[in-house]
């Protein structure tokens, strides 16, 4: 008798993982609302593309400075407790934005960058603990399904969050930042309900070496190749921080149109997550990964050249679908190849790559737009993504030839 196929919702059968997804969902929505509203508010105040890049830089500097330490703590402390503690500075950043818009002149944009820096401190500890905690909530055979569900939840929030942000802006910045704070509190309540399947056990300090995660990643060439693709694809190819300029000055669709543009990549990601939930990538994994990142780079070039709002939305949907393949495969590779004792430190390296690509990528986009112009800077980023894919395919043939994820 043949073995029955696993359920596409296998990981949701574990109640702790369901609470984990709910908490992540509310936090991701809060983050998206804050990014959308803050980007719109700062650009309206400064009229300077570089100011949008500084939003990413103000979060990236504390994040990159502390995330490896966050990963070390995730392998030394209880991961659920570390997640809850790391939410406190994120909440403090939201409260600072709320009180600033309530009591102080909003022309002082330095306060906004300070709020983002607080969020960067919190995420430096939250992301490694979050990724490591996920491995403690489901059995190992459910890792791929859990990664798919986590990615799908994240991208659903990336649809809902920007749309909500776009609709909250006309209601006032105070209302938007109040919603952010309420959602972060909801995340904390959800995480209090989590009971991990694996009881935390701290290792002796001599077995928990600070740079073991870095050594592991640079030893596992396939994992390194997947992380490199993600780093440089979003560092150069993603220009989401410039969407306020496209929405207001190029496509001329206003706040609500901006919210839709910001949500469009996530729509594509959700569609791809649903497809991969029922039809996981079982063959030619490496080749598919490289092709999808190549499509991602081409998509941003096409977006930069588009002057149609509808066509731009469609292109961003395609970019999101292609990018999600990379996200799911990278996450599954990291979890299946990493020993449990290294989950926090490898998660920190993973977060370092992701944080670099997202936050430093936002700064790179702002600087390039300031000196090259908005459209040429996005085209340049897309071309650099194509160069990165070609280089990784050439330098790491084991990734290009990878057939099944479990063969890594």
C-alpha positions as CSV (number, residue, x, y, z in Angstrom):
1,X,0.0,0.0,0.0
2,X,1.4,3.4,-1.0
3,X,2.1,5.9,1.7
4,X,-0.5,8.7,1.9
5,X,0.6,12.2,0.8
6,X,1.3,14.7,3.5
7,X,-1.4,17.4,4.2
8,X,-0.7,20.8,2.6
9,X,-1.5,22.2,6.1
10,X,0.6,19.7,8.0
11,X,2.4,22.3,10.2
12,X,-0.9,23.9,11.4
13,X,-1.8,20.7,13.2
14,X,0.7,21.8,15.8
15,X,-1.1,24.4,18.0
16,X,2.1,26.2,19.1
17,X,3.0,26.8,15.5
18,X,-0.4,28.2,14.8
19,X,0.0,30.8,17.6
20,X,3.5,31.4,16.2
21,X,2.0,32.2,12.8
22,X,-0.7,34.4,14.3
23,X,1.9,36.5,16.2
24,X,4.1,36.8,13.2
25,X,1.2,37.9,11.1
26,X,0.2,40.8,13.3
27,X,3.8,41.9,13.7
28,X,4.4,41.9,10.0
29,X,1.2,43.9,9.3
30,X,2.4,46.4,11.9
31,X,5.8,46.7,10.3
32,X,4.3,47.2,6.8
33,X,1.8,49.9,8.0
34,X,4.7,51.7,9.8
35,X,7.0,51.5,6.7
36,X,4.2,52.7,4.3
37,X,3.0,55.6,6.5
38,X,6.5,56.7,7.6
39,X,7.8,56.6,4.0
40,X,4.9,58.8,2.8
41,X,5.1,61.2,5.7
42,X,8.9,61.7,5.4
43,X,8.8,62.2,1.6
44,X,6.1,64.7,1.9
45,X,8.1,66.6,4.5
46,X,11.5,66.5,2.7
47,X,10.7,65.9,-1.1
48,X,14.1,64.2,-1.2
49,X,14.6,60.5,-2.4
50,X,17.6,60.2,-0.1
51,X,15.4,60.7,2.9
52,X,13.6,57.4,2.0
53,X,17.0,55.6,1.9
54,X,17.8,57.0,5.4
55,X,14.8,55.2,6.8
56,X,16.4,51.9,5.8
57,X,19.8,53.0,7.0
58,X,18.6,54.1,10.4
59,X,17.1,50.6,11.0
60,X,20.0,48.8,9.4
61,X,22.9,50.2,11.4
62,X,21.7,48.9,14.8
63,X,20.3,45.7,13.3
64,X,23.6,44.7,11.6
65,X,25.6,45.7,14.6
66,X,23.6,43.5,17.0
67,X,22.1,40.6,15.0
68,X,25.0,38.2,15.4
69,X,24.8,38.8,19.2
70,X,21.1,38.2,18.9
71,X,21.8,34.8,17.3
72,X,24.2,33.9,20.0
73,X,21.6,34.7,22.7
74,X,19.0,32.6,20.8
75,X,21.2,29.6,21.4
76,X,21.8,30.4,25.0
77,X,18.4,31.7,26.2
78,X,14.9,30.5,26.0
79,X,13.9,31.5,22.4
80,X,10.2,32.4,23.3
81,X,11.4,34.7,26.1
82,X,13.9,36.4,23.8
83,X,11.2,37.0,21.2
84,X,9.0,38.6,23.8
85,X,11.8,40.8,25.2
86,X,12.9,41.9,21.7
87,X,9.4,43.1,20.9
88,X,9.7,45.8,23.6
89,X,12.0,48.2,21.6
90,X,9.9,47.6,18.5
91,X,6.8,48.7,20.5
92,X,8.8,51.6,21.9
93,X,9.6,52.8,18.3
94,X,5.9,52.7,17.5
95,X,5.0,54.6,20.6
96,X,7.6,57.2,19.8
97,X,6.1,57.8,16.4
98,X,2.6,58.0,17.9
99,X,3.6,60.6,20.6
100,X,5.7,62.6,18.2
101,X,2.8,63.1,15.9
102,X,0.6,63.9,18.9
103,X,2.7,66.5,20.7
104,X,5.7,67.7,18.7
105,X,6.2,69.5,15.3
106,X,6.6,66.8,12.7
107,X,9.2,68.8,10.8
108,X,11.9,67.2,13.0
109,X,12.4,64.0,10.9
110,X,15.4,63.0,13.0
111,X,12.9,61.7,15.6
112,X,11.4,59.4,13.0
113,X,14.8,57.9,12.2
114,X,15.3,57.4,15.9
115,X,12.1,55.4,16.0
116,X,13.3,53.2,13.2
117,X,16.6,52.7,15.0
118,X,14.7,51.4,18.0
119,X,12.9,48.9,15.7
120,X,16.3,47.9,14.3
121,X,17.5,47.1,17.8
122,X,14.5,44.9,18.5
123,X,14.6,43.1,15.2
124,X,18.3,42.3,15.7
125,X,17.3,40.0,18.5
126,X,13.8,39.1,17.3
127,X,14.7,37.7,13.9
128,X,17.3,35.0,15.0
129,X,15.1,34.0,17.9
130,X,12.0,33.9,15.6
131,X,13.7,31.7,13.0
132,X,15.2,29.4,15.7
133,X,11.9,29.1,17.6
134,X,10.1,28.0,14.4
135,X,12.3,24.8,14.4
136,X,11.2,24.1,18.0
137,X,7.5,24.1,17.2
138,X,7.2,21.4,14.5
139,X,8.9,18.0,13.9
140,X,11.7,18.0,11.3
141,X,9.7,16.3,8.6
142,X,7.4,19.3,8.6
143,X,10.1,22.0,8.1
144,X,9.4,22.5,4.4
145,X,5.7,22.8,4.9
146,X,6.2,25.1,7.9
147,X,8.5,27.3,5.8
148,X,5.9,27.5,3.1
149,X,3.2,28.4,5.6
150,X,5.4,31.0,7.3
151,X,6.3,32.6,4.0
152,X,2.6,32.6,2.9
153,X,1.6,34.3,6.2
154,X,4.3,36.9,5.8
155,X,3.3,37.8,2.3
156,X,-0.4,37.9,3.1
157,X,0.6,40.5,5.7
158,X,2.5,42.3,3.0
159,X,-0.7,42.7,1.1
160,X,-2.9,43.7,4.0
161,X,-0.4,46.0,5.7
162,X,0.4,48.4,2.8
163,X,-3.3,48.6,1.8
164,X,-4.2,49.4,5.4
165,X,-1.4,51.9,5.6
166,X,-2.6,53.6,2.4
167,X,-6.1,53.9,3.8
168,X,-5.0,55.0,7.2
169,X,-2.9,57.9,5.9
170,X,-5.9,60.1,5.0
171,X,-7.3,59.4,8.5
172,X,-4.2,60.9,10.1
173,X,-0.8,59.7,11.1
174,X,-1.8,59.3,14.7
175,X,-4.5,56.7,13.8
176,X,-2.0,54.8,11.7
177,X,0.7,54.6,14.4
178,X,-1.9,53.7,17.1
179,X,-2.9,50.8,14.9
180,X,0.8,49.8,14.7
181,X,1.2,49.7,18.5
182,X,-2.1,47.7,19.0
183,X,-0.9,45.1,16.5
184,X,2.5,44.7,18.3
185,X,0.7,44.2,21.6
186,X,-1.4,41.5,19.8
187,X,1.8,39.8,18.8
188,X,3.0,39.7,22.4
189,X,-0.2,38.1,23.6
190,X,0.0,35.4,20.9
191,X,3.6,34.6,21.8
192,X,2.7,34.2,25.5
193,X,0.5,31.3,24.4
194,X,3.3,29.3,22.6
195,X,4.5,26.1,24.2
196,X,7.4,24.7,22.2
197,X,7.6,21.0,21.4
198,X,11.3,21.0,22.3
199,X,12.1,22.1,25.8
200,X,14.9,24.7,25.8
201,X,18.3,23.4,27.2
202,X,21.2,25.8,27.4
203,X,24.6,24.5,26.3
204,X,27.8,25.0,28.2
205,X,29.4,28.3,27.2
206,X,32.4,26.6,25.6
207,X,30.0,24.7,23.2
208,X,28.2,27.9,22.2
209,X,30.9,29.7,20.3
210,X,30.0,33.1,18.9
211,X,31.1,32.7,15.3
212,X,30.0,29.0,14.8
213,X,27.0,30.2,12.7
214,X,29.3,32.2,10.4
215,X,31.6,29.2,10.0
216,X,28.8,26.9,9.2
217,X,27.3,29.1,6.5
218,X,30.6,29.6,4.7
219,X,31.3,25.8,4.9
220,X,27.9,24.8,3.4
221,X,28.3,26.2,-0.1
222,X,24.7,25.6,-1.2
223,X,23.4,27.5,1.8
224,X,25.9,30.3,1.1
225,X,24.8,30.5,-2.6
226,X,21.1,30.7,-1.6
227,X,21.8,33.5,0.9
228,X,24.0,35.3,-1.6
229,X,21.3,35.3,-4.2
230,X,18.8,36.7,-1.6
231,X,21.3,39.3,-0.4
232,X,22.2,40.8,-3.8
233,X,18.9,40.4,-5.5
234,X,17.0,42.5,-3.0
235,X,20.0,44.8,-2.3
236,X,20.1,45.8,-6.0
237,X,16.9,44.6,-7.5
238,X,14.3,45.6,-4.9
239,X,13.3,49.3,-5.1
240,X,10.3,49.2,-2.8
241,X,11.6,52.2,-0.8
242,X,11.2,54.3,-3.9
243,X,7.5,53.4,-4.5
244,X,6.3,56.7,-2.9
245,X,8.1,58.5,-5.7
246,X,6.6,56.2,-8.4
247,X,3.1,56.5,-6.9
248,X,3.2,60.3,-6.5
249,X,5.4,61.7,-9.3
250,X,5.5,59.1,-12.1
251,X,2.3,57.1,-12.0
252,X,0.4,59.8,-10.1
253,X,-2.0,57.5,-8.2
254,X,-1.8,59.0,-4.7
255,X,-1.8,57.4,-1.3
256,X,-4.2,54.5,-2.1
257,X,-2.4,53.7,-5.3
258,X,0.9,53.7,-3.3
259,X,-0.6,51.2,-0.9
260,X,-1.7,48.9,-3.8
261,X,1.8,49.2,-5.4
262,X,3.4,48.3,-2.1
263,X,1.0,45.3,-1.8
264,X,1.4,44.0,-5.3
265,X,4.6,41.9,-4.8
266,X,3.0,40.2,-1.8
267,X,0.0,39.3,-4.0
268,X,2.3,37.4,-6.3
269,X,4.1,35.8,-3.3
270,X,0.8,34.6,-1.9
271,X,-0.2,33.1,-5.2
272,X,3.2,31.3,-5.4
273,X,2.9,30.2,-1.7
274,X,-0.5,28.6,-2.5
275,X,0.9,26.8,-5.5
276,X,3.9,25.5,-3.6
277,X,1.8,24.4,-0.7
278,X,0.0,21.9,-2.9
279,X,2.8,21.4,-5.4
280,X,6.1,21.7,-3.5
281,X,9.3,21.9,-5.7
282,X,10.5,18.3,-5.7
283,X,12.9,18.4,-8.7
284,X,15.4,20.8,-10.3
285,X,15.4,23.0,-7.1
286,X,18.7,24.8,-7.9
287,X,17.8,25.6,-11.5
288,X,14.3,26.9,-10.5
289,X,15.8,29.1,-7.8
290,X,18.3,30.7,-10.2
291,X,15.6,31.2,-12.9
292,X,13.2,32.8,-10.5
293,X,15.8,35.3,-9.2
294,X,16.7,36.1,-12.8
295,X,12.9,36.8,-13.5
296,X,12.9,39.0,-10.4
297,X,15.7,41.2,-11.8
298,X,14.1,41.5,-15.2
299,X,10.8,42.4,-13.6
300,X,12.3,45.5,-11.8
301,X,13.8,46.7,-15.1
302,X,10.4,46.4,-16.7
303,X,8.7,48.2,-13.8
304,X,11.2,51.1,-14.1
305,X,10.2,51.6,-17.8
306,X,6.4,51.3,-17.2
307,X,4.2,54.4,-17.2
308,X,0.9,52.4,-16.8
309,X,-0.4,51.8,-13.3
310,X,-2.1,48.5,-14.2
311,X,1.0,47.2,-16.0
312,X,3.2,48.3,-13.1
313,X,0.9,46.3,-10.7
314,X,1.1,43.2,-12.8
315,X,4.9,43.4,-13.1
316,X,5.2,43.7,-9.3
317,X,3.0,40.7,-8.8
318,X,5.3,38.7,-11.1
319,X,8.3,39.9,-9.1
320,X,6.7,38.9,-5.9
321,X,5.9,35.4,-7.2
322,X,9.5,34.9,-8.4
323,X,11.0,36.2,-5.2
324,X,8.9,33.9,-3.0
325,X,10.5,30.8,-4.6
326,X,13.8,32.1,-3.3
327,X,12.4,32.8,0.1
328,X,10.9,29.4,0.6
329,X,13.8,27.4,-0.8
330,X,16.4,29.4,1.2
331,X,14.4,29.0,4.4
332,X,13.9,25.2,3.9
333,X,17.6,24.8,3.0
334,X,18.8,26.6,6.1
335,X,16.4,24.7,8.5
336,X,17.0,21.2,7.1
337,X,20.8,21.6,6.9
338,X,21.4,23.3,10.3
339,X,21.9,21.4,13.6
340,X,19.3,22.4,16.2
341,X,22.1,23.7,18.5
342,X,23.2,26.2,15.8
343,X,19.7,27.4,14.8
344,X,20.0,30.8,16.6
345,X,23.5,31.6,15.3
346,X,22.8,30.5,11.7
347,X,19.5,32.3,11.9
348,X,21.5,35.4,12.8
349,X,23.7,35.1,9.8
350,X,20.5,34.5,7.7
351,X,19.0,37.7,9.3
352,X,22.3,39.6,8.6
353,X,21.9,38.7,4.9
354,X,18.2,39.5,4.8
355,X,18.6,42.7,6.9
356,X,21.5,43.8,4.7
357,X,19.4,43.3,1.5
358,X,16.3,45.0,2.8
359,X,17.5,47.9,4.9
360,X,20.8,48.6,3.2
361,X,19.0,48.0,-0.1
362,X,16.6,50.8,0.8
363,X,19.5,53.1,1.5
364,X,21.3,52.0,-1.8
365,X,18.1,52.8,-3.7
366,X,17.8,56.2,-2.1
367,X,21.4,57.1,-2.9
368,X,21.2,55.8,-6.4
369,X,18.0,57.7,-7.1
370,X,19.5,60.9,-5.7
371,X,22.5,60.7,-8.1
372,X,21.3,58.7,-11.1
373,X,17.6,59.6,-11.1
374,X,14.8,57.3,-10.0
375,X,14.2,55.3,-13.2
376,X,17.9,54.8,-14.1
377,X,18.7,53.7,-10.5
378,X,16.0,50.9,-10.7
379,X,17.2,49.8,-14.1
380,X,20.8,49.6,-12.7
381,X,19.6,47.5,-9.8
382,X,17.8,45.1,-12.1
383,X,20.9,44.7,-14.2
384,X,23.1,44.0,-11.2
385,X,20.6,41.3,-10.1
386,X,21.1,39.5,-13.4
387,X,24.8,39.8,-13.0
388,X,24.6,38.3,-9.5
389,X,22.5,35.3,-10.7
390,X,25.0,34.6,-13.5
391,X,27.9,34.8,-11.1
392,X,26.4,32.5,-8.5
393,X,25.4,29.9,-11.1
394,X,29.0,30.0,-12.4
395,X,30.9,30.0,-9.0
396,X,28.6,27.5,-7.1
397,X,27.8,24.7,-9.6
398,X,26.5,22.5,-6.8
399,X,23.6,24.9,-6.3
400,X,22.9,25.1,-10.0
401,X,22.9,21.3,-10.2
402,X,20.9,20.7,-7.0
403,X,17.9,18.5,-7.9
404,X,16.0,17.8,-4.6
405,X,16.3,20.0,-1.5
406,X,16.9,16.9,0.7
407,X,19.9,16.1,-1.5
408,X,21.7,19.3,-0.5
